[in-house]
Amino acid sequence: MNMSQEPPQNYRITTRQHRIKKHQVTALHLMIGFLLFMMGLVTWLVPGTVKTERFAFLDIIGIAYSAAGLLLIVIAVFLNRKVIQNPIRNQALRIIEILLLLTILVYTIIQQWYLPLGYSSVALAVIIFAYFWERNAHAARILTIDSQGVRVPGFFRNLTLAWQDVSRIILRHAVLTIDCHNNRLYQFDVTQVSPDEGSPEPFHSFCEAMIATHRHLPKDDW
């Protein structure tokens, strides 16, 4: 007895992300390194006549932060491949940067020193954003393609493409191409397709059928 197998109505496509460029990661480490170095140096160079006995310990703190900033610069320049380009080590380095800047921020808030407070708060916000952005960049991103359309998870919000807005979808040479009627083109490097049918033809047939079925509906041409 012959039994026909119905084609799948839901495809999950795992893609490789390329959101973060290596030189951007390195540049941000260098920026934080220079900021820590300069803030520590300025703190240490404040004349002793200006510092009261209560703040004498800031000399040691200034030297420590300058050394931390200089070490960060050395790591970014000379140990880039071993540390910065290693996701786990890079994230650990980001956490250290966050803790250093958070300490400055808390202390400047307590002392109401508004200038270093501004520097540290802006830098801390940037580093926290970079931490989550870089961590998300190495996570697997799974596109869902079904009868409802195409859904692409994003960092802030998901991208949803209705079938009537799609002109064609091609999966070839591990690259997924989505061409839309509004002249937008999306491409993704594919690492896995589920279900894996051994050939992209059933997937193409499904997408073509969905596009043809929804072709008469209003399109988003904005």
C-alpha angles and dihedrals in degrees: 000000000000116000119193115219115223115232115251117265096202129054125188113198120191113209136192114238126224100181098124123062117207095231090054092055091048093046092054092050089050091049092052090044092054091045093052091044094051095043091050092046093050090048092051094045095054104118117258090235089063095048116076123216087261092064099038090110089067089081089067092042091050092052091046093051092045089052091048091051092047091048090051090052091050091050092049093049105035104021098037098125095044098045115012096042092046106089096211095046092042092054090048089053090050090053090052090050090050092051093048093050093041090056091053092046095051093047094047090050090053092048093039093232098159102185098058087037089061094047094048096043094052093045091046092052090050093049094047090051091048091049094057093037093053093044091051091047091065094047120100114259116209121201118205119211117183142130090296095058138258122323121192117186114227138188096253103013139358122256114230121190119191116217093244088060093053120089098184143337122212128186109191135145091000091302123116114207122192115189117193132199092241090065093258117138125196124191129184133182106236123216100170140009122202121231093031106208096176092243133056092223097091089048091050091047091052093049092047090050092050092048092049092047094052098036094104094056122099114276131222100239097162 
